[in-house]
Amino acid sequence: MPRKSRQSLTVVPMVPGAGRPEPPEVLDDEERAIWREIVGAMPHHWFKTESLSLLRALVSHIVTSRELDCRLRKDRKVFTLEDLRLITGLQARETAAIAKLSAALRLTPKSQYRPVTATARSDGKRARPWEINGEN
């Protein structure tokens, strides 16, 4: 089997249908803006076809969370305690859904696990912040 050149190994082939997915036609202008913001913040081939439904759900939860936040800010003075409890409960569920979907899509720093950064020292000892180069 012939060896591959260094140049051929550095070229990333373009996969048809991959790249930065455009927002679905059913989204409104605000949802499209959020979609493009999320997709634009990630590397070029981050979103695969199988993850687009999760991205669509994430966008929907973000819009709903923003609407609840606007309503809460606008009408906070006239809400009863029960109204506040209901709206903040809805807002908490939307925030939890956003966090869960963001982690599932690996959008958050914590969900982008890299084994190199998660390794411990080989001798098992931890350096204390006040010690210089591990000296006591």
C-alpha positions in Angstrom: 0.0 0.0 0.0 1.6 3.3 -1.0 2.2 6.0 1.6 0.1 9.1 1.6 1.7 12.5 1.2 1.7 14.9 4.1 -0.4 17.3 2.0 -3.1 14.7 1.3 -3.4 14.0 5.0 -3.9 17.7 5.9 -6.8 18.2 3.4 -10.2 17.7 4.9 -12.6 16.4 2.3 -15.9 18.2 1.9 -18.9 16.0 2.8 -22.1 16.8 0.8 -24.8 18.1 3.0 -22.5 18.8 5.9 -21.1 22.2 7.1 -23.2 24.9 8.6 -26.9 23.9 8.4 -29.4 26.6 7.4 -32.4 27.1 9.7 -35.6 25.3 8.7 -38.2 27.3 6.9 -40.7 26.9 9.7 -38.7 29.1 12.1 -39.6 32.7 12.5 -37.0 35.6 12.3 -36.1 35.5 16.0 -35.6 31.7 15.9 -33.5 31.9 12.7 -31.3 34.5 14.3 -30.7 32.3 17.4 -30.1 29.2 15.1 -27.5 31.1 13.1 -25.8 32.5 16.3 -25.4 29.0 17.7 -24.3 27.4 14.5 -21.9 30.2 13.8 -20.3 29.9 17.2 -19.3 26.2 16.6 -16.7 24.7 14.2 -17.8 24.2 10.5 -18.8 20.5 10.6 -20.1 20.4 14.2 -23.8 19.8 13.5 -24.7 16.5 11.8 -28.1 15.7 10.4 -29.0 13.6 13.4 -28.5 16.5 15.8 -30.6 19.1 14.0 -33.8 18.1 15.8 -32.0 18.8 19.1 -30.8 22.1 17.8 -34.4 23.0 16.7 -35.7 22.1 20.2 -32.9 24.2 21.8 -33.9 27.2 19.7 -37.5 26.8 20.7 -36.7 26.6 24.4 -34.4 29.7 24.2 -37.3 31.7 22.6 -39.8 30.5 25.2 -37.4 31.4 28.0 -36.8 34.9 26.6 -40.6 35.4 26.3 -41.1 34.3 30.0 -38.3 36.6 31.1 -39.8 39.6 29.2 -43.2 38.9 30.7 -41.8 38.6 34.2 -39.8 41.9 33.8 -42.8 43.8 32.4 -45.6 42.7 34.7 -43.6 41.9 37.9 -45.4 44.5 40.0 -48.9 43.3 39.1 -48.3 39.6 39.5 -49.6 37.8 42.6 -47.3 35.5 44.5 -49.0 32.5 42.8 -48.4 34.0 39.3 -44.8 34.6 40.2 -44.4 31.1 41.4 -45.9 29.7 38.2 -43.8 31.8 35.8 -40.6 31.3 37.7 -41.3 27.6 37.7 -41.8 27.6 33.9 -38.7 29.6 33.5 -36.7 27.2 35.6 -37.9 24.3 33.5 -37.0 26.1 30.3 -33.5 26.9 31.7 -33.0 23.2 32.7 -34.1 22.1 29.2 -31.7 24.6 27.6 -28.8 23.4 29.8 -29.6 19.7 29.0 -29.9 20.3 25.2 -26.7 22.4 25.2 -24.8 19.7 26.9 -26.2 17.0 24.6 -25.1 19.1 21.6 -21.7 19.6 23.3 -22.1 23.4 23.2 -20.9 24.1 26.7 -17.3 24.1 27.8 -17.9 21.4 30.4 -19.4 19.1 27.8 -16.4 19.3 25.5 -14.4 16.8 27.5 -10.8 16.5 26.5 -8.8 13.6 28.2 -5.5 15.6 28.0 -6.9 18.3 30.3 -8.5 15.8 32.7 -5.4 13.8 33.7 -3.8 14.0 37.1 -0.2 14.1 38.0 1.6 10.8 37.5 3.1 10.7 41.0 -0.4 11.2 42.6 0.7 14.4 44.5 -1.1 17.6 44.0 0.8 20.8 43.9 -0.4 23.4 46.4 -0.9 26.9 45.0 1.7 28.5 47.4 4.4 25.9 46.4 6.7 26.8 43.6 7.5 24.0 41.2 6.3 21.4 43.8 8.9 22.5 46.4 7.8 22.4 50.1 
